């Protein structure tokens, strides 16, 4: 997955039920940021075990979901329990590798 620099990244704080398919995260996005999902911004969700991360975005024809799973490590995550966190692109790239940017 190639992240476009002109698009925004939003981390959805707290944990998400990873059993939900694409409709669950999209409904959460629209509840928190109505109208902001369509321009192609990236919305990131983390599961309770912190091994699975899902990224939802909208391309030209519909919604897409990208999933990343760490087998041995866990993803670091924001300490906020609710709301949205907007990291810089460079910080998010580190987060994808399992490096804690929330210190």
N, C-alpha and C positions, 0 to 999 in steps of 0.2 A: 504494500500500500504506500502510495506517495502522497504525502500531505502537502496541499497547496498552501503557500505562505499567506495568500490574501484571504484565506478562510479562517474563521475563528474556531477555537477548541473550547468546549465546555465540559468540565468534569461534573457529573451529577453526584453530589455528596451522599454519604451514607452507603448502604449496600443495596444491591438489586437482586431480586429473585432471578437467577440465570436460567430457570426453566421457561421463562417467558420468551416467546419468539419475537419477531420484529414488532408486532402490534403493541406489546406491553411497553417497551422502551419508547416507541413513538408517541403513545398516549401520555407517558410521563413527560416527554419533551414538550408537547403541546400544552400540558398543564402548567409547566414552569416558564416556558418561553413561547407563547403563542405567536405564530407567524414567522418565527426565526429559524425553523428547521429547513425551510424550502430553499434558501439561497445556497445551500451546500456546506453549511457549517458542520463541524464534527461534534457529536455528543458521546461522551465516554461513560460507561457504566462498569462497576466492579462488583463481583459476587461476594458472598459472605466468607468464603474460604480464601479470597484474594489470590486465587490461582488463575481465574478467568476474567478477561477484560473484553467488553464488547464496545465497538464503535459504530454508531449509526449516522448515516449521512444521506442526503438526497442528491442523486445525480440527475441527468437530463430526463430520465424516463420513470424514475421511481425511487423508493427507499432501498438502501443497501446496508448490510450489516457485516462488519468485519470482526472476527474473533481472534484473540491471542491468548494462549495458555502457557503458563510457566509450570514445568513439571516439578522442579526442586525448590525454587525460590517462590516468594510471594511478591505481588506488586505492592509497592508503598502507596499510600492513599492519604488524601486530605483528612485532617482530624475533625473538620466540620461535619456535623451530623445531618444538616439540611442545607438546601440552597445549591448554588452553582459556583464553581471555581473556574476562573479563566486563566490557565497557565500560558506562558510563552511557548512558542514552537520548540525552542531548544530544550526547555525543561521537559516538555512532553516526550521528546525523543529519548531523553534519559529515563523517564518514567517507564517507557516501553521496554527498556533494558533491565528494569528492576532496580534502578538507582533512585534513592529517596531524595526528592527535591523539596520536600516539605519540612526540612529541619529548621 
